[in-house]
Amino acid sequence: MARSSFYSGAVDRVKMATKYIFVTGGVVSGIGKGVATASLGRLLRNRGYTVAPIKLDPYINVDAGTMNPFQHGEVFVTEDGAETDLDLGHYERFMDVNCSKGSSITTGKVYRNVIDAERQGKYLGGTVQVIPHVTNEIKSLVQRIAVEQEADVVIAEIGGTVGDIESLPFLEAIRQMRTDLGYENTMYVHVTMVPTVGPWHEVKTKPTQHSVYKLREIGIAPDVLICRCEVDMSEEVLEKISLFCGVPTEAVIQSQNVETIYEVPLIYENAGLGNFVSKRLGLEQRESKMQEWQKLVNTLKAPNNEVTIAVIGKYTSNGDAYKSIAESLIHAGIPNDCSVNIQWIESDQLEGDQPPASFLEGLDGIVIGPGFGGRGIEGKIEAIRIARETGLPLLGICLGLQMAVIEYARNVCGLEGANSEEMQADAHYPVIHLLPEQKGITEKGATMRLGSYPCNLVNNTLAAELYGSTRITERHRHRYEVNNDFREKLQEHGMVISGVSPDYRLVEMIEVPTHPFFIATQAHPEFKSRPNRPHPLFTGLVKAALASKKAAVL
């Protein structure tokens, strides 16, 4: 009896073991591993599985917080305040999950943990080496997230390209995890490129073959190949890739460019990837409920309306610097049955010889984006003034709120020279100043007000109407705030402070009620928008932009 019970329990544990999928990339960087990882996660989520995504980044920075957005793109912020790579935004948007600090594992974080352990004597005097100490730390961090999120499946994307020196410890760690956890609980997905060359656009498989050879040298044989290609690959090409790379033909998945990235999960599903992965990992074969996803993709591809909204920021020459804002605008178009054309405007362009108003011609709305430092600030302030005076719908985000307050203080309240202490330490009217708890902090990494914070909205305001509630939470990433010494002055001249922290200490949201749509938030609402759940501030902006456009026609 006892023996039977023991073996029954063992079988149950095997059935419930977390499955691990590791996504690597080859041939070139920027091949789309993040979207591939997120799309695969969507297929599993639609089958009812709990999925925990992870990004393994080979850079030595502890996190992405101090990275230049021109080089690295957007810093994505999680609910618990992690500053991460923008791919975590893809994971959250596609899978409709919340990532955490544990979802981002960098070389810097790994080595910091290992060195801290060595300093504390936890290795008992042993010589600390990449193998086993660094690889063990990587494996520990990956498996920890599975426990924390009670995941059925962990999907871990390894940053960089196979062959990079920096990513070798991560690749060695995931190679070891197959030995540790078993073939049935681990799976390798390799995203690669199949280019076309010559005047006849001949499909070439050799780069993919070499990429797989490189993986095999490390000891990893891929189970699935996701092939980025510009044209349909023939059965002959698919069979050739299968033969030379040792992957079943049904596991060679074509991935061509699409009208919207949200179509990628549908392509994978139609190619049979969801069923193949489920079968390969011994998961229960479940129906894939893609109807809602198909519906939102249909709206994105064939909307009945169209608006043009500009994002005015400091880093618009790299579209990835405002990736979540761009995606949030696209999401907001879905409930409005509307295509959102995004126009990128570098804010310092509005400070040149050309009239600032000329940059805003033909627009239906604007977003004043976040950022740091003084470059382009006056251009943002001028754009806000024009929008306020002409009735152009406006949404300000983080620095956008601060600039809206400065513009209002200068041009409505009569506080000439009003500014932020960030831009002008000796400003006569410092309407924006440093958070008190930030004073004395010298380190730059992970020291801002980060993560999710509650906010109370005032009844009968635009903010409360949009959210449909007076108690909300939003994610933050900032050091400066509205100076409370000027609150009364701003309100006397018609600005409404529509959102505050529960202790009333911090201004979280402002609006101008005499304007058709003028609202700004100290938070980053773009980090919480999902295609199936667009954020209300962006939805409201697109709705107002559509109304403004229709009114202009009349």
C-alpha positions as CSV (number, residue, x, y, z in Angstrom):
1,M,0.0,0.0,0.0
2,A,2.7,2.4,1.0
3,R,4.8,1.5,-2.0
4,S,1.8,2.1,-4.4
5,S,1.2,5.5,-2.8
6,F,4.9,6.4,-3.2
7,Y,4.9,5.6,-6.9
8,S,1.6,7.4,-7.5
9,G,3.0,10.5,-5.9
10,A,6.1,10.3,-8.0
11,V,4.0,10.2,-11.2
12,D,2.0,13.2,-10.0
13,R,5.2,15.2,-9.5
14,V,6.4,14.3,-12.9
15,K,3.1,15.4,-14.4
16,M,3.2,18.7,-12.6
17,A,6.9,19.5,-13.3
18,T,7.5,22.9,-14.7
19,K,8.5,22.9,-18.4
20,Y,11.3,25.1,-19.7
21,I,11.5,26.6,-23.2
22,F,14.7,28.3,-24.1
23,V,14.7,30.7,-27.0
24,T,18.0,31.6,-28.8
25,G,18.8,33.6,-31.9
26,G,21.2,33.2,-34.7
27,V,22.7,34.8,-37.9
28,V,22.0,38.5,-37.0
29,S,20.9,40.5,-34.0
30,G,17.5,42.2,-33.9
31,I,15.9,39.1,-35.6
32,G,12.7,39.3,-33.5
33,K,13.4,36.8,-30.6
34,G,11.3,39.0,-28.2
35,V,8.2,38.9,-30.4
36,A,8.8,35.2,-31.1
37,T,9.1,34.4,-27.4
38,A,6.0,36.5,-26.6
39,S,4.0,34.9,-29.4
40,L,4.8,31.4,-28.2
41,G,3.8,32.4,-24.7
42,R,0.5,33.6,-26.1
43,L,-0.2,30.2,-27.7
44,L,0.4,28.5,-24.3
45,R,-1.7,31.1,-22.4
46,N,-4.5,30.5,-24.8
47,R,-4.4,26.9,-23.9
48,G,-4.8,27.8,-20.2
49,Y,-1.2,27.3,-19.0
50,T,0.5,29.6,-16.5
51,V,3.5,31.0,-18.3
52,A,6.5,32.9,-16.7
53,P,8.7,34.7,-19.2
54,I,12.3,35.5,-18.5
55,K,15.0,37.5,-20.4
56,L,18.6,36.5,-20.0
57,D,20.6,39.5,-21.1
58,P,24.4,39.1,-21.6
59,Y,25.3,42.8,-20.8
60,I,27.3,43.5,-17.7
61,N,24.9,46.2,-16.5
62,V,23.0,45.1,-13.4
63,D,19.8,46.4,-15.1
64,A,18.8,48.6,-18.0
65,G,18.1,51.6,-15.9
66,T,21.3,53.5,-16.7
67,M,21.4,52.7,-20.4
68,N,21.1,55.3,-23.1
69,P,17.7,55.0,-24.9
70,F,19.4,56.0,-28.2
71,Q,21.5,52.8,-28.0
72,H,19.3,50.4,-26.1
73,G,15.7,51.6,-26.6
74,E,13.1,51.9,-23.9
75,V,13.6,51.0,-20.3
76,F,10.6,48.9,-19.3
77,V,9.4,49.1,-15.7
78,T,7.7,46.2,-13.9
79,E,5.1,46.4,-11.1
80,D,7.7,45.7,-8.5
81,G,10.1,48.4,-9.8
82,A,12.6,46.5,-12.0
83,E,14.1,48.5,-14.8
84,T,14.4,46.0,-17.7
85,D,14.9,45.4,-21.4
86,L,12.0,46.4,-23.6
87,D,11.4,42.7,-24.5
88,L,9.6,42.4,-21.2
89,G,7.1,44.8,-22.5
90,H,6.5,42.4,-25.4
91,Y,6.0,39.6,-22.9
92,E,3.5,41.5,-20.8
93,R,1.5,42.8,-23.8
94,F,1.3,39.5,-25.7
95,M,0.9,37.1,-22.7
96,D,-1.2,39.5,-20.5
97,V,1.0,38.7,-17.5
98,N,3.0,40.9,-15.1
99,C,6.7,40.4,-15.1
100,S,8.9,41.0,-12.0
101,K,12.4,41.7,-10.9
102,G,13.1,38.0,-11.3
103,S,12.0,38.1,-14.9
104,S,15.2,40.0,-15.9
105,I,18.5,38.2,-15.4
106,T,21.7,40.0,-16.6
107,T,25.3,39.1,-16.5
108,G,25.8,42.0,-14.1
109,K,23.1,40.6,-11.7
110,V,24.5,37.1,-11.9
111,Y,28.1,38.1,-11.2
112,R,27.1,40.5,-8.5
113,N,25.3,37.6,-6.7
114,V,28.3,35.3,-7.2
115,I,30.8,37.9,-5.9
116,D,28.5,38.7,-2.9
117,A,28.3,35.0,-2.1
118,E,32.1,34.7,-2.4
119,R,32.7,37.6,-0.1
120,Q,30.4,36.0,2.5
121,G,32.3,32.8,2.4
122,K,29.4,30.7,1.0
123,Y,31.7,28.8,-1.4
124,L,33.7,27.5,1.6
125,G,37.0,28.7,0.3
126,G,36.7,27.1,-3.1
127,T,38.0,28.6,-6.3
128,V,35.0,30.5,-7.9
129,Q,34.7,29.7,-11.6
130,V,32.3,30.2,-14.5
131,I,31.5,26.5,-14.2
132,P,29.9,25.6,-11.9
133,H,29.4,28.7,-9.8
134,V,28.2,31.2,-12.5
135,T,26.1,28.7,-14.4
136,N,24.6,27.4,-11.1
137,E,23.6,30.9,-10.2
138,I,21.9,31.3,-13.6
139,K,20.0,28.1,-13.2
140,S,19.0,29.0,-9.7
141,L,17.6,32.4,-10.9
142,V,15.7,30.7,-13.8
143,Q,14.1,28.1,-11.6
144,R,13.3,30.6,-8.8
145,I,10.9,32.4,-11.1
146,A,9.1,29.2,-11.8
147,V,8.5,28.7,-8.1
148,E,7.6,32.4,-7.4
149,Q,5.0,32.5,-10.3
150,E,3.8,28.8,-9.9
151,A,4.5,28.5,-13.6
152,D,3.4,25.5,-15.8
153,V,5.9,26.7,-18.4
154,V,8.9,29.1,-18.2
155,I,10.0,30.7,-21.4
156,A,13.5,32.1,-21.2
157,E,14.9,34.2,-24.0
158,I,18.7,34.5,-24.3
159,G,19.7,37.9,-25.5
160,G,22.3,38.4,-28.2
161,T,23.3,36.0,-31.0
162,V,24.7,32.5,-30.9
163,G,28.5,32.9,-31.3
164,D,28.7,36.0,-29.0
165,I,31.3,35.6,-26.3
166,E,29.1,37.4,-23.8
167,S,26.2,34.8,-24.0
168,L,28.3,31.7,-23.5
169,P,27.6,31.3,-19.7
170,F,23.9,31.5,-20.3
171,L,24.0,28.9,-23.2
172,E,26.1,26.6,-21.0
173,A,23.6,27.0,-18.2
174,I,20.6,26.1,-20.4
175,R,22.5,23.2,-21.8
176,Q,23.0,21.9,-18.3
177,M,19.4,22.3,-17.5
178,R,18.4,19.5,-19.9
179,T,20.7,17.2,-18.0
180,D,19.3,18.4,-14.7
181,L,15.6,18.4,-15.6
182,G,15.3,15.9,-18.3
183,Y,14.5,15.9,-22.1
184,E,10.8,15.8,-21.4
185,N,10.9,19.0,-19.4
186,T,13.2,21.2,-21.6
187,M,12.9,22.5,-25.1
188,Y,15.2,24.6,-27.3
189,V,13.7,27.1,-29.9
190,H,16.1,28.8,-32.2
191,V,15.1,31.9,-34.2
192,T,17.2,32.3,-37.3
193,M,17.2,34.0,-40.7
194,V,16.7,32.5,-44.1
195,P,17.7,35.2,-46.5
196,T,17.1,35.6,-50.3
197,V,20.0,36.6,-52.6
198,G,20.4,37.5,-56.2
199,P,18.0,38.9,-58.8
200,W,15.8,35.8,-58.6
201,H,15.5,36.0,-54.8
202,E,17.0,32.6,-54.3
203,V,16.3,31.2,-50.8
204,K,19.5,30.4,-48.9
205,T,19.6,28.0,-45.9
206,K,23.3,28.1,-45.3
207,P,23.2,30.8,-42.6
208,T,20.7,28.8,-40.7
209,Q,22.8,25.7,-41.0
210,H,25.8,27.4,-39.7
211,S,23.9,28.9,-36.8
212,V,22.6,25.5,-35.8
213,Y,26.2,24.1,-36.1
214,K,27.3,26.8,-33.7
215,L,24.6,25.8,-31.2
216,R,25.7,22.1,-31.5
217,E,29.3,23.0,-30.7
218,I,28.0,24.3,-27.4
219,G,26.0,21.1,-26.9
220,I,22.5,22.4,-27.7
221,A,20.4,20.8,-30.5
222,P,17.3,22.9,-31.3
223,D,13.9,21.3,-31.2
224,V,12.2,24.0,-33.2
225,L,13.5,26.5,-35.8
226,I,11.6,29.7,-36.3
227,C,12.8,31.0,-39.7
228,R,12.5,34.7,-40.5
229,C,12.1,34.9,-44.2
230,E,10.9,37.4,-46.8
231,V,9.2,34.9,-49.1
232,D,7.3,31.6,-48.7
233,M,9.7,28.7,-48.4
234,S,9.0,25.7,-50.6
235,E,8.6,22.2,-49.2
236,E,11.9,21.4,-50.7
237,V,13.6,24.2,-48.7
238,L,11.8,23.2,-45.5
239,E,12.9,19.6,-45.9
240,K,16.5,20.7,-46.6
241,I,16.5,22.7,-43.3
242,S,15.0,19.8,-41.5
243,L,17.6,17.4,-42.9
244,F,20.7,19.5,-42.3
245,C,19.6,20.9,-38.9
246,G,18.1,17.7,-37.4
247,V,14.7,19.2,-36.8
248,P,11.4,17.6,-37.8
249,T,9.8,19.3,-40.8
250,E,6.7,20.3,-38.8
251,A,9.0,22.1,-36.3
252,V,10.5,24.3,-39.0
253,I,8.2,27.4,-38.7
254,Q,8.1,30.1,-41.3
255,S,7.9,33.7,-39.9
256,Q,7.5,36.4,-42.5
257,N,6.9,40.1,-42.0
258,V,3.3,41.0,-41.2
259,E,1.1,44.1,-41.1
260,T,1.0,44.0,-37.3
261,I,3.2,42.1,-34.9
262,Y,0.0,40.9,-33.1
263,E,-0.6,38.7,-36.1
264,V,2.5,36.5,-35.3
265,P,0.7,34.3,-32.7
266,L,-1.9,33.5,-35.3
267,I,0.7,32.5,-37.9
268,Y,2.5,30.3,-35.3
269,E,-0.9,28.7,-34.4
270,N,-1.8,28.0,-38.0
271,A,1.7,26.5,-38.6
272,G,1.0,24.0,-35.8
273,L,3.6,25.3,-33.3
274,G,1.3,25.3,-30.3
275,N,0.3,21.7,-30.8
276,F,3.9,20.7,-31.5
277,V,5.2,22.3,-28.4
278,S,2.5,20.9,-26.2
279,K,3.1,17.4,-27.5
280,R,6.9,17.7,-27.3
281,L,6.7,18.7,-23.6
282,G,4.1,16.2,-22.7
283,L,1.5,18.9,-21.9
284,E,-2.2,18.1,-22.0
285,Q,-3.5,18.7,-25.5
286,R,-6.0,21.6,-25.1
287,E,-8.1,23.7,-27.4
288,S,-6.4,26.9,-28.5
289,K,-8.9,29.7,-27.9
290,M,-7.7,32.3,-30.3
291,Q,-11.0,33.9,-31.2
292,E,-10.5,37.1,-29.2
293,W,-7.0,37.5,-30.5
294,Q,-8.2,37.0,-34.1
295,K,-10.9,39.6,-33.6
296,L,-8.4,42.3,-32.4
297,V,-6.0,41.5,-35.2
298,N,-8.9,41.9,-37.7
299,T,-9.7,45.3,-36.3
300,L,-6.0,46.3,-36.5
301,K,-5.8,45.3,-40.1
302,A,-9.0,46.8,-41.4
303,P,-10.3,49.7,-39.2
304,N,-13.0,52.1,-40.3
305,N,-11.3,55.2,-39.0
306,E,-7.9,56.9,-38.9
307,V,-6.1,59.5,-36.9
308,T,-2.6,60.9,-36.7
309,I,-1.0,61.4,-33.3
310,A,2.5,62.8,-32.8
311,V,4.8,61.6,-30.0
312,I,7.0,64.6,-29.1
313,G,10.1,63.4,-27.2
314,K,13.8,63.6,-26.7
315,Y,14.7,60.3,-28.3
316,T,12.3,59.8,-31.2
317,S,15.2,59.1,-33.7
318,N,15.1,55.6,-32.1
319,G,11.5,54.4,-32.2
320,D,12.3,51.7,-29.7
321,A,12.9,54.4,-27.1
322,Y,9.2,54.9,-26.8
323,K,8.1,51.4,-27.8
324,S,5.4,51.0,-25.1
325,I,3.9,54.4,-26.0
326,A,3.7,53.4,-29.7
327,E,2.1,50.0,-28.8
328,S,-0.4,51.7,-26.4
329,L,-1.5,54.0,-29.2
330,I,-2.1,51.0,-31.4
331,H,-4.0,49.3,-28.7
332,A,-6.2,52.3,-28.2
333,G,-7.2,52.2,-31.8
334,I,-8.9,48.8,-31.3
335,P,-11.9,49.9,-29.2
336,N,-12.2,53.1,-31.4
337,D,-12.1,51.0,-34.6
338,C,-9.3,53.3,-35.6
339,S,-5.9,53.1,-37.2
340,V,-3.4,55.3,-35.3
341,N,-0.7,56.8,-37.5
342,I,2.2,57.8,-35.3
343,Q,4.4,60.8,-36.2
344,W,7.7,61.1,-34.3
345,I,8.8,64.6,-33.5
346,E,12.2,65.3,-31.8
347,S,11.4,68.1,-29.3
348,D,14.5,70.2,-30.0
349,Q,13.2,70.6,-33.6
350,L,10.6,72.9,-32.2
351,E,13.3,75.2,-30.9
352,G,14.8,76.0,-34.3
353,D,14.0,78.6,-36.9
354,Q,10.9,76.9,-38.3
355,P,7.7,78.0,-36.6
356,P,6.8,75.4,-33.9
357,A,3.1,75.4,-35.0
358,S,4.2,74.1,-38.4
359,F,5.3,70.8,-36.8
360,L,1.8,70.3,-35.4
361,E,-0.1,70.9,-38.6
362,G,-2.4,68.0,-39.7
363,L,-2.2,66.3,-36.3
364,D,-5.3,65.0,-34.4
365,G,-3.5,64.7,-31.1
366,I,-0.1,64.7,-29.4
367,V,1.7,62.7,-26.6
368,I,4.4,64.6,-24.7
369,G,6.8,61.8,-23.9
370,P,9.0,61.1,-20.9
371,G,12.8,61.7,-20.7
372,F,15.6,63.2,-18.7
373,G,17.8,66.3,-18.9
374,G,17.4,69.8,-20.4
375,R,17.8,69.2,-24.2
376,G,14.6,69.9,-26.1
377,I,12.6,71.0,-23.0
378,E,11.6,74.3,-24.4
379,G,10.3,72.6,-27.5
380,K,8.1,70.4,-25.4
381,I,6.8,73.4,-23.5
382,E,6.0,75.3,-26.8
383,A,4.1,72.2,-28.2
384,I,2.1,72.1,-25.0
385,R,1.2,75.8,-25.2
386,I,0.0,75.4,-28.8
387,A,-2.1,72.4,-27.9
388,R,-3.6,74.1,-24.9
389,E,-4.5,77.2,-26.9
390,T,-5.8,75.5,-30.0
391,G,-7.7,72.6,-28.4
392,L,-5.5,69.9,-29.8
393,P,-6.0,66.7,-27.7
394,L,-2.9,66.2,-25.5
395,L,-1.7,63.4,-23.1
396,G,1.5,64.1,-21.1
397,I,3.5,61.3,-19.6
398,C,6.0,61.7,-16.7
399,L,8.2,64.6,-17.9
400,G,5.2,65.5,-20.0
401,L,3.2,66.3,-16.9
402,Q,6.1,68.4,-15.5
403,M,6.4,70.4,-18.7
404,A,2.7,70.9,-18.8
405,V,2.8,72.4,-15.3
406,I,5.8,74.6,-16.2
407,E,3.9,75.8,-19.3
408,Y,0.8,76.6,-17.4
409,A,2.7,78.3,-14.6
410,R,4.5,80.6,-17.1
411,N,1.7,81.4,-19.5
412,V,-1.5,81.2,-17.4
413,C,-0.4,81.8,-13.8
414,G,2.1,84.6,-14.8
415,L,5.1,83.0,-13.1
416,E,7.7,84.1,-15.7
417,G,10.7,81.9,-15.7
418,A,9.0,79.0,-13.9
419,N,11.1,75.8,-14.4
420,S,12.2,72.5,-13.0
421,E,15.1,72.2,-10.6
422,E,16.3,69.4,-12.9
423,M,16.8,72.0,-15.7
424,Q,17.6,75.1,-13.6
425,A,18.8,74.5,-10.1
426,D,18.3,78.2,-9.2
427,A,14.9,78.7,-10.9
428,H,13.0,81.7,-9.3
429,Y,9.8,79.6,-9.5
430,P,10.8,75.9,-9.1
431,V,7.3,74.5,-9.8
432,I,9.0,71.1,-10.3
433,H,11.5,70.0,-7.7
434,L,13.4,66.9,-6.4
435,L,11.4,64.3,-4.4
436,P,12.5,64.8,-0.8
437,E,13.5,61.2,-0.5
438,Q,15.8,61.6,-3.5
439,K,18.0,64.2,-1.8
440,G,21.4,62.9,-0.9
441,I,21.2,59.9,-3.3
442,T,24.3,59.8,-5.5
443,E,24.0,56.4,-7.2
444,K,22.0,56.4,-10.4
445,G,21.0,52.7,-10.7
446,A,17.6,51.7,-9.3
447,T,17.3,54.8,-7.1
448,M,14.3,56.5,-8.6
449,R,10.7,56.2,-7.5
450,L,10.1,52.9,-9.3
451,G,7.2,50.5,-9.8
452,S,3.5,50.5,-9.0
453,Y,2.0,53.1,-6.6
454,P,-1.6,53.8,-5.7
455,C,-3.4,57.0,-6.7
456,N,-6.6,58.6,-5.7
457,L,-8.6,60.3,-8.4
458,V,-11.0,63.2,-7.8
459,N,-14.7,62.6,-8.6
460,N,-16.2,64.4,-11.6
461,T,-12.8,64.8,-13.4
462,L,-11.8,63.6,-16.8
463,A,-9.3,61.1,-15.1
464,A,-12.1,59.5,-13.0
465,E,-14.3,59.3,-16.0
466,L,-11.7,57.6,-18.1
467,Y,-10.6,55.1,-15.5
468,G,-14.2,54.5,-14.3
469,S,-12.8,54.5,-10.7
470,T,-11.3,56.8,-8.1
471,R,-8.7,54.3,-6.9
472,I,-6.1,53.2,-9.3
473,T,-2.4,52.1,-9.5
474,E,0.2,53.1,-12.0
475,R,3.9,52.4,-12.6
476,H,6.4,55.2,-12.0
477,R,10.0,56.1,-12.9
478,H,11.0,59.6,-11.8
479,R,13.0,61.7,-9.4
480,Y,11.1,65.0,-9.6
481,E,7.6,66.1,-8.7
482,V,5.2,69.0,-8.7
483,N,6.3,71.5,-6.0
484,N,3.4,71.7,-3.4
485,D,4.2,75.3,-2.8
486,F,2.6,76.1,-6.1
487,R,-0.4,73.8,-6.0
488,E,-2.8,76.5,-4.9
489,K,-1.5,79.0,-7.5
490,L,-2.1,76.5,-10.3
491,Q,-5.6,75.6,-9.1
492,E,-6.6,79.3,-8.7
493,H,-5.9,79.7,-12.4
494,G,-8.0,76.8,-13.5
495,M,-5.7,73.7,-13.5
496,V,-7.3,70.7,-11.8
497,I,-5.2,68.3,-9.8
498,S,-7.2,65.2,-10.5
499,G,-5.0,62.6,-9.1
500,V,-2.9,62.5,-5.9
501,S,-1.0,59.9,-3.8
502,P,-3.2,58.5,-0.9
503,D,-1.3,60.7,1.6
504,Y,-2.1,63.8,-0.7
505,R,1.7,64.5,-0.8
506,L,2.3,63.9,-4.5
507,V,0.6,65.3,-7.6
508,E,0.0,62.3,-9.8
509,M,-2.4,63.7,-12.5
510,I,-3.4,67.1,-13.8
511,E,-6.0,68.3,-16.4
512,V,-7.4,71.5,-17.8
513,P,-11.3,71.2,-17.8
514,T,-11.8,74.0,-20.3
515,H,-9.9,72.0,-22.9
516,P,-11.5,69.2,-25.0
517,F,-8.8,66.8,-23.8
518,F,-5.8,68.0,-21.9
519,I,-4.5,65.5,-19.3
520,A,-1.1,64.5,-18.0
521,T,0.1,61.9,-15.5
522,Q,3.3,61.6,-13.5
523,A,3.1,57.8,-14.1
524,H,3.9,55.7,-17.1
525,P,0.5,54.3,-18.2
526,E,2.1,52.8,-21.4
527,F,3.6,50.0,-19.3
528,K,0.2,48.6,-18.4
529,S,-1.5,48.7,-21.8
530,R,-2.4,45.4,-23.5
531,P,-4.0,44.8,-26.9
532,N,-6.9,43.0,-25.3
533,R,-7.0,45.7,-22.5
534,P,-6.0,49.1,-23.9
535,H,-5.1,51.7,-21.3
536,P,-8.0,54.2,-20.7
537,L,-5.8,57.3,-21.0
538,F,-4.6,56.3,-24.5
539,T,-8.1,55.1,-25.4
540,G,-9.4,58.5,-24.3
541,L,-6.8,60.4,-26.3
542,V,-7.6,58.4,-29.5
543,K,-11.3,59.0,-29.0
544,A,-10.8,62.7,-28.5
545,A,-8.5,62.9,-31.5
546,L,-11.1,61.1,-33.7
547,A,-13.8,63.6,-32.4
548,S,-11.5,66.5,-33.2
549,K,-10.8,65.3,-36.7
550,K,-14.5,64.7,-37.4
551,A,-15.4,68.2,-36.0
552,A,-12.7,69.8,-38.2
553,V,-14.3,68.2,-41.3
554,L,-17.7,69.6,-40.4
